[in-house]
Amino acid sequence: SMLLYPPLLGALGYSEVERGLLLGASIHDVAQAAGAGYLVSETAGDVATLTKLLRVALLAPGVAPRLAAAPR
């Protein structure tokens, strides 16, 4: 996905920012998302990295209440 998505999104006509957003949201690993973004451009790499890191950071607030409510 790291090597396939960047040219595919370019062929579909997405802008650099849109490609970075989609790469950061769709690729599982942080390093691979960043690498795929930087294959497109520096802007796309920055957006992909920020998107992926925000998704990871938002896992804790989403998971913590479920863990607290789980039966023990």
Accessible surface in RSA format (square Angstrom, percent):
REM  Atomic radii and reference values for relative SASA: ProtOr
REM  Chains: A
REM  Algorithm: Lee & Richards
REM  Probe-radius: 1.40
REM  Slices: 20
REM RES _ NUM      All-atoms   Total-Side   Main-Chain    Non-polar    All polar
REM                ABS   REL    ABS   REL    ABS   REL    ABS   REL    ABS   REL
RES SER A   1    72.10  60.9  30.89  41.2  41.20  94.9  18.30  39.0  53.79  75.4
RES MET A   2    64.24  33.3  62.75  41.5   1.49   3.5  47.40  40.3  16.85  22.3
RES LEU A   3   133.59  74.4 121.68  87.0  11.92  30.0 122.13  85.8  11.46  30.8
RES LEU A   4   115.63  64.4 111.94  80.1   3.69   9.3 114.96  80.7   0.67   1.8
RES TYR A   5    71.05  33.2  71.05  40.4   0.00   0.0  28.89  21.7  42.16  52.0
RES PRO A   6     7.87   5.7   6.68   6.1   1.19   4.3   7.30   6.0   0.57   3.6
RES PRO A   7    84.84  61.8  69.06  63.0  15.78  57.4  80.19  66.2   4.65  28.9
RES LEU A   8    84.24  46.9  79.09  56.6   5.15  12.9  83.48  58.6   0.75   2.0
RES LEU A   9    20.48  11.4  20.48  14.6   0.00   0.0  20.48  14.4   0.00   0.0
RES GLY A  10    29.67  36.6   0.00   N/A  29.67  36.6  12.46  34.2  17.21  38.6
RES ALA A  11    89.42  82.2  45.23  69.8  44.19 100.5  57.75  81.3  31.66  83.9
RES LEU A  12   116.85  65.1  83.88  60.0  32.97  82.9  88.85  62.4  28.00  75.4
RES GLY A  13    64.54  79.6   0.00   N/A  64.54  79.6  33.99  93.3  30.54  68.4
RES TYR A  14    86.17  40.2  78.99  44.9   7.18  18.7  35.45  26.6  50.72  62.5
RES SER A  15    57.29  48.4  46.16  61.6  11.13  25.6  51.14 108.9   6.15   8.6
RES GLU A  16    73.08  42.0  69.99  53.0   3.09   7.4  18.32  35.4  54.76  44.7
RES VAL A  17    81.56  53.7  81.32  73.6   0.24   0.6  81.32  70.7   0.24   0.6
RES GLU A  18    82.10  47.1  81.06  61.3   1.04   2.5  27.63  53.4  54.47  44.5
RES ARG A  19    46.96  19.7  46.96  23.9   0.00   0.0   0.00   0.0  46.96  28.5
RES GLY A  20     0.00   0.0   0.00   N/A   0.00   0.0   0.00   0.0   0.00   0.0
RES LEU A  21    96.90  54.0  96.90  69.3   0.00   0.0  96.90  68.1   0.00   0.0
RES LEU A  22    68.11  37.9  68.06  48.7   0.05   0.1  68.07  47.8   0.04   0.1
RES LEU A  23     0.00   0.0   0.00   0.0   0.00   0.0   0.00   0.0   0.00   0.0
RES GLY A  24     0.00   0.0   0.00   N/A   0.00   0.0   0.00   0.0   0.00   0.0
RES ALA A  25    44.32  40.8  33.25  51.3  11.07  25.2  33.28  46.9  11.04  29.2
RES SER A  26    67.68  57.2  34.49  46.0  33.19  76.5  39.33  83.8  28.35  39.7
RES ILE A  27     3.20   1.8   0.99   0.7   2.21   5.3   3.20   2.3   0.00   0.0
RES HIS A  28   173.82  95.0 154.67 107.5  19.15  49.0 108.36 111.7  65.46  76.2
RES ASP A  29    64.60  45.2  61.56  61.3   3.04   7.2  15.75  37.1  48.84  48.7
RES VAL A  30    52.02  34.2  51.31  46.4   0.71   1.7  51.31  44.6   0.71   1.9
RES ALA A  31    71.91  66.1  57.39  88.6  14.53  33.0  63.96  90.1   7.95  21.1
RES GLN A  32    83.12  46.5  82.23  60.1   0.88   2.1  11.32  24.1  71.79  54.4
RES ALA A  33     0.00   0.0   0.00   0.0   0.00   0.0   0.00   0.0   0.00   0.0
RES ALA A  34    18.62  17.1  18.62  28.7   0.00   0.0  18.62  26.2   0.00   0.0
RES GLY A  35    21.33  26.3   0.00   N/A  21.33  26.3  18.74  51.4   2.59   5.8
RES ALA A  36     0.00   0.0   0.00   0.0   0.00   0.0   0.00   0.0   0.00   0.0
RES GLY A  37     0.00   0.0   0.00   N/A   0.00   0.0   0.00   0.0   0.00   0.0
RES TYR A  38   105.98  49.5  85.26  48.5  20.72  53.9  65.62  49.3  40.36  49.8
RES LEU A  39   103.07  57.4  70.65  50.5  32.42  81.5  73.43  51.6  29.64  79.8
RES VAL A  40    33.55  22.1   3.10   2.8  30.45  73.4   8.83   7.7  24.72  67.1
RES SER A  41    25.58  21.6  15.33  20.5  10.26  23.6  25.58  54.5   0.00   0.0
RES GLU A  42   130.54  74.9 121.20  91.7   9.34  22.2  39.56  76.5  90.98  74.3
RES THR A  43    63.41  45.1  59.78  60.6   3.63   8.7  28.22  37.9  35.19  53.2
RES ALA A  44     0.00   0.0   0.00   0.0   0.00   0.0   0.00   0.0   0.00   0.0
RES GLY A  45     0.00   0.0   0.00   N/A   0.00   0.0   0.00   0.0   0.00   0.0
RES ASP A  46    72.11  50.5  65.29  65.0   6.81  16.1  26.94  63.4  45.17  45.0
RES VAL A  47    34.03  22.4  32.93  29.8   1.10   2.6  33.95  29.5   0.08   0.2
RES ALA A  48     0.00   0.0   0.00   0.0   0.00   0.0   0.00   0.0   0.00   0.0
RES THR A  49    34.42  24.5  34.42  34.9   0.00   0.0  34.11  45.8   0.30   0.5
RES LEU A  50   108.39  60.4 106.18  76.0   2.21   5.6 107.98  75.8   0.41   1.1
RES THR A  51    18.50  13.2  15.33  15.5   3.16   7.5  13.05  17.5   5.45   8.2
RES LYS A  52     8.94   4.4   8.94   5.5   0.00   0.0   1.07   1.0   7.87   8.4
RES LEU A  53    88.57  49.3  84.39  60.4   4.18  10.5  84.84  59.6   3.73  10.0
RES LEU A  54    94.22  52.5  93.98  67.2   0.23   0.6  94.19  66.1   0.03   0.1
RES ARG A  55   121.74  51.1 114.45  58.3   7.29  17.4  35.23  48.1  86.52  52.4
RES VAL A  56    71.75  47.2  66.15  59.9   5.61  13.5  66.37  57.7   5.39  14.6
RES ALA A  57    63.54  58.4  42.64  65.8  20.91  47.6  54.60  76.9   8.94  23.7
RES LEU A  58   120.44  67.1 110.47  79.0   9.97  25.1 111.04  78.0   9.41  25.3
RES LEU A  59   108.93  60.7 106.85  76.4   2.08   5.2 108.93  76.5   0.00   0.0
RES ALA A  60    67.63  62.2  57.44  88.6  10.19  23.2  66.63  93.8   1.00   2.7
RES PRO A  61    84.01  61.2  64.96  59.2  19.05  69.3  74.71  61.7   9.30  57.8
RES GLY A  62    34.13  42.1   0.00   N/A  34.13  42.1  30.43  83.5   3.70   8.3
RES VAL A  63    67.25  44.3  67.14  60.8   0.12   0.3  67.25  58.4   0.00   0.0
RES ALA A  64    56.45  51.9  49.22  76.0   7.23  16.4  53.14  74.8   3.31   8.8
RES PRO A  65    81.44  59.4  69.90  63.7  11.53  41.9  77.48  64.0   3.96  24.6
RES ARG A  66   177.85  74.7 167.53  85.4  10.32  24.6  65.44  89.4 112.41  68.1
RES LEU A  67   118.61  66.1 113.28  81.0   5.33  13.4 113.53  79.7   5.08  13.7
RES ALA A  68    75.85  69.7  51.03  78.8  24.81  56.4  53.94  76.0  21.91  58.0
RES ALA A  69    86.02  79.1  51.41  79.3  34.61  78.7  62.75  88.4  23.28  61.7
RES ALA A  70    46.16  42.4  34.96  54.0  11.20  25.5  40.56  57.1   5.61  14.9
RES PRO A  71   135.68  98.9 104.32  95.1  31.36 114.0 116.11  95.9  19.57 121.7
RES ARG A  72   248.06 104.2 166.75  85.0  81.30 193.6 106.95 146.2 141.10  85.5
END  Absolute sums over single chains surface
CHAIN  1 A     4834.1       4002.0        832.2       3401.3       1432.8
END  Absolute sums over all chains
TOTAL          4834.1       4002.0        832.2       3401.3       1432.8
